[in-house]
Amino acid sequence: MIYHIVSEDYWKGFEGQPAYFSETFDAETFIHCSLEEQIAGVLERYYVGVTGLVLLHIDESKLTSTLLYEPAPHNGELFPHIYGGINREAVVEVTSLS
């Protein structure tokens, strides 16, 4: 299982769509994800004080896009990156973070 953090409002904009693309996808060409043990650190680094977030639980075995584990520039830790959209079938649960 891998995870993606997104604002609930942005996520809702993809209702009825076959795939989800993050706000930074066009610029970065991939969607940032995390392993379960990386979520707290990502929240601390990038989302302090941000409310209205949800966590997408993604079953990587159901993804139709390419998944690569790549090093983060700040510390070399490997993070999952999805090169393409996240197809709806791969999102098995959505939970609130706030």
BELKA-V220915 format. One record per run of one state. SS is the DSSP state (@ for helix, = for strand, . for the rest). FROM is the first residue (numbers start at 1). LEN is the number of residues. Records with the same first field share a line. If there is no record, write none. Layout:
BEGIN
SS=FROM-LEN + FROM-LEN
END
This chain:
BEGIN
.=1-1 + 13-6 + 21-4 + 29-2 + 33-1 + 35-1 + 47-6 + 59-1 + 63-3 + 72-6 + 84-2 + 97-2
==2-6 + 19-2 + 31-2 + 34-1 + 53-6 + 66-6 + 78-6 + 86-2 + 91-6
@=8-5 + 25-4 + 36-11 + 60-3 + 88-3
END
